[in-house]
Amino acid sequence: MRIAINGWFYDQESTGSGQYLRHLLANLRNAAPELELSLILPPHIQPPSDLSQAINVVRAGDSRLPWQTMRRLSKVWFEQRTFPRIARQLSADIAHVPYWGTPMACPVKLVTTVLDVIPLLYPIYSRGPFTSLYTALVSSAARGSNHIITISETAKVDIEEQLQIPEDQITVTYLAPAERYHPQIGAERDEAVREKYDLPERFVLYLGGFDWRKQVNELLLAYTYVGEADGDAFPLVIAGREPLYDDRLFPNLREYSRRLNIEDYLRWIGYVDEADKPALYRLADVFVFPSLYEGFGLMALEAMASGTPVVTSDAIVFEEILEDAAFIVNNAREMAGAILALLIQQPLRDTMINQGLALASNYSWRKTAEETLEVYEGVMRQ
């Protein structure tokens, strides 16, 4: 079976789409050595040196546009024209788009992975004429896929409702923390990472984005309670590349923290290299993930796999994926209570760490790849 995979996000390892693509490729190769896998890259990505030689890498011809502002248009061109054309030239049996960027027409059987449909659920994410048109395009195109893969039952329900795709055309394949997220593996680097980011001895961690959906403002509000009780001993480390705040999609968190008068309890450390994330999780006393909505919520599982207890919002997907291994809370006050309980009650802390480690071990990329292979086989039988 010949599979052509869209590689647009291959160089974006810190994004959910990039991580999914990289882990899926590696584990498909291991789970089914007989597969003929081709990774089709856009012109701006150089062929990777870290990829198995058993995977055929095809880089599209150089068609760089003269203005950086045209990058969005070049992405649409790659998705709609270049990728399907090369898949046909390779005589692929299946073209797999591992993110929500489906071509409207494809000359071979088509599988699309839709990680989430956030722009349809929350219109703030589809503001502007280009974004609205793109969302309409890929929504319509996704319905022409031979099969849809998604990453949680929560996301599956949303895809059924928002894209009007029948349930039997959607398969859920869960994600998993990589093997490097572990309480001991790589721990010899922890102190070097602490020094690199000037981390305090004890701290609570947030790692992720800063858009409206992530609800970092709720965590800041929670820290008005935590700070009064133990903010000096357990500051909040906020990791991730900050955006240009606009008070709409990206609320001004710096200004909000000043209004709350909690600046003394915060440490903003900026972008964290992928290689440093396991150590960052291990060094933290608690990881907090207050997001309003996620397609899966992989970072919570990564923290658990690293041996760090987790507090999350009551988003439905966390109840599905994390079960009773995380503190799931409804508001900022409950969030503060959960953080403080995990900081000062050692028996509770130990219980949550052990439950998190056990839960994380149930997820594996090998299983994700095997279930994806079953989707390919089902499409070929159609």
N, C-alpha and C positions, 0 to 999 in steps of 0.2 A: 504494500500500500504506500503510495506517495503522498506526502503531506507538505503543502506549502504554507508557511506561517508568516504573517505580517510582523515585521520587526521594527515598526516605527518607535516603540518605546524602549528598545534594547539599551540605549545609552542613558536611560533615566532610571537608574537603579533605586533611587530613593522614593519613587512613586509606586503606588499599588499596581498599576499596569506593568511597569518595568519589572517589579519583583515577580509578578505572576508569570510573565513571559520567560524570564531567566530560569526560574525553578521548574516550570513546566517543560521547557526544552531539555534541561539536564535529566529530568526524571523520566520523560518519554524515551530518551535514548537508552536509559538503564532498564526500563520496564519492557521495552519492545525493541531489541536490537535490530530486528528485521525491518523496522520501519525505514523508509527513505524520507528523511526529514530535510527540508530546505527552508532556510531563514532568509527572507527577502528584506533587504535593508534599503532605506531611502538614501539619496546621494550624500546627505550630510553626515552619515555615520560610517566610520571606517570599519572594515571587517575586523571583528574582535579576535584577539590572540588567545583568549581564555576559553574558547569554545571547542568542544570535542571535534576532532578532525572527521568524525563520522557524520557530522552535520554539514550539509552543503550550504555555503553562504553565497548569496547572490546580491550584489550591490547594484541598485538601479543606476543607469547612466546619469552623469552629472548634468542636472538641469536647474542649477541654482538661480534663483531670481535676484534681480539687482537690488531689491530693497528688503531689509530685514522684516519690514511690516508685511511682506508678502508670504511669510512663513506659514501663516494659517491657510492661505490658498494652496501652497505647495503640499501641505498635509492632505487637503481634500483631493488634490490631483493624484497624489500617491495612492490614497485609499480607493478612489473611484476608477482610476484608469491604469496606473502603473502596476499595482499589486495584482489585479485580476489578469492583466496581460502577461506578466511574467509567470504566474501560476499556470496559465494555459501553455506557454512556451515550454515549461518544465514537464508537461503532460501529467500534472498533479491529479490525483483522484479526489482530493479534498483541499480546499483553501480554508485556512483557519485564521480568523481575525480575533486576536486575544484581548480585544477591548471593544468598546461600543463605537466602531467606525466602519460599519458594514458597507460594502459597495452596493449600489443600486442594481447593477447587473454583473453577473459573474459567470464565465463560461464553464466552470467546474462546480461540483457540489460544494456547498458553503456552510461552515460552522462559525458561529459568532459567540464569543464570551462577553456577556454584558455584566459587568461587576456591580453596577447599580444604575438607577434611572433618576438620580438626584435632580437634574435640570427640570424634569417633569414634575417631581414632587414638590420642589421649592423653586418657584419662578425667579427668585433673586439670582439663581445660578444660570439663568438663560437670558439675562438682560442684554440689550443691544441687538441690532439687526443681524450681524453675522452669526452670533451665537444662537439666536432664535432660528435662523435658517438652517444652520448646521444641525441643531437638535431635531428639527423637522425632517431633514434629509435622512439622518441615521435612524430615526424612529421608523420612518417608512421602509427604509432599506432592510432593517432587522427582520421585518415580517417576511421577507423573501428568503431568509436563511433556511437551509434544510433542517438545522437544529440550533437551539440556543443552549449555551452553558451559562450557569450563574453560580454564585459562591455561597448562598445561604437560602434557606426556605423563606426567610423574610424578603430577600431580594426577588425570589421567584414569584411570590404573590404580587409584588409591585410591578414586575414585568408583565404578568398576566393582565393586571388591571390597566396599566398605563399604555402598553403596546398592543393590547388585545391579541396576545399570542396564546394559543391553547396550552393547557397544562402539560399534555403529553408531548409537546415539542420543546420542553424545557427540562434540562437535567441539572441537578445541584451537585457540584463537586467542591467540597470544602477546601480551604487553604490550610497552611500549616506553618509553624515556626521552623526556620532553618536549624540545622544541627548545631550551628555555632551558638545558638541561644541556649545556654546550659549553665547550671550553678558552678561548675568547675572548669569546663573546657575553655581555655584561653584566659583563665583568671589571673595568670601571671602578669598580664598587661594592665590589670585594673588600676594599679597605683600610677602607672604612666598616664592613663587616661584621666585619672583624677587631677594630676598635675597639669596636663594639657589644657583642660577646661577650667582649671582653678576651682574645683568642686569642694564644697565643705565636707566635713567628716560625716555628718548625718544630714539627710535631706529627703524631701518629697519631690517626685519628678512628674513633670508633664513633658511629653515629646510628641510633636505633631504639627498640624497646620494651625492657622490663626483666623480662618474664615468664620463667618457667622455660625455655621452649623457645628463647629467644634466646641462652642460654648465655653471657651477659656474664661470668659467673664464670670461664669458661675463658679469656676474654681477660684478665681480671685476673690469673689464674694465670700466663698467658704473660708478663705484664708484670713478674713477679718476675725473669725472665731478661733481658728487654729493659731493665728498670730498672738492673740491675747493669752492663750494658754501656754504655747510652747514655740512661738515663731522664731525666737533667737536660737534655740537648740536645733530646730528642724525647719530651716528655710525652704522655700519652694523654688526649685530649679526649673526654669522654663527653657526648653530646648527646641530649636527649629529656626529656619530662616524667616525673619519677620518681613511682612509685606509693606507696601505703602498703604497706610491706614486711610480709609475713605469714609468711615462712619456708616457704611451701608453693608457691603459684602464683607469688609474687614473693619469691624469696630475698633476704635482706638483704645487698645488695651493699656498702653502706657499711661494715657490720660486717665483712664478708669482706675488704675492702680493708685495714681496720685490722689484722686478724689476719695478713694477708700482709705488712704493713709497707711498703706501696707508696703511701701517701697523698701523699707528696711528688711523685710522678710523675703524679698524676691532676688533671684539671681538669673539674669537673662544671659544665656551662653551662646545663642545663635545656632548656626548650622552645625550639625554633628556628622562626621564622616560615617559611612555605613559600617566600616570596620570597627568603629568605636562603640556602636550601639549596644552590643552584648554587655560590655563592661559598664556602660552607663546604667543599664537596667540593674545589673548586679550590685552596683554601688548604692543605688537608691534604697531607702527604707520602705517606701510605698510608691506605686505608680498610679496616677489618676488619669482617667480617660473619660471626660465628661460629655462626649459628643452626642448631639441630638439624634443623628442618624449615621449608620455605616452599612455598607454592603456586607461586611464581615467583621471588621474590627481586629485585624491581625496583630496590631501592636500590643493589645491586651494579652493575647496568647504568648507573644514573644517575651513579655515581662514575666508571665507565669513560668514559662519554660526556663527562665533565668533565675528563678527562685525568689521572685519579688511579689509580694501581695498586691492585689489590684482593687481599685475602687472605680466604678463606672456609673454613668447615668442609667436611667431605666429604659433606654432604647430597646425596642423589641428584640433586635438581633443579639444583644448581649445576653438576654434571657435564653435565647436559643443556643448560642455558641458557648457561653461561659458557665451556664447553669448555676450551681451554688458555689462555684469556686472563686467568685468575686463578690465583693460588697457592691450590690446594685442599689442605688439611692435615687430619691425623687427630687431633691432640691438641695440648695447650697448648705442649709443647716444640717441635713442628714449627711451630706458629703463631709462636712467638717467633723461630725461625730464619728464617722467611719474611719477617717484619717487618724484622728486622735486615738481611737480604740486600737488600731493596728500599731500605733507608735508606742503605746504604754502597756498594752496587755499582751505579754509574751506568749501565754498559752493560746490565745486567739490568733496571734500572729503566726505561730508555728502551724496551727491547724489550717489556716488559709494558704500558707506556703505549700504544705503537703498536698492539699486539694488542688491547688493550681498546677503543681508538677504532675500530678496524676492525670488531670484533665488534658494538659498540653500533650502528654505522651500518646493520647488517643488520635491525634492528628498527624498525618505524614504526607509529604509531597509525593512519595511513591504511590500512595493510595489515590491521590489526586490524579496522577498520570495514568494509573490503571483505569480509573473511571472515565477519564477523557478518551482513552483508547477504546473503551466500550461504546462511547458515543460515535467515534469514527466508524467502528464496525457496524453499528446500527444504521448509520447514514448510507454506508455502502450496500447494505441489504435492501434499502428502500427501492 
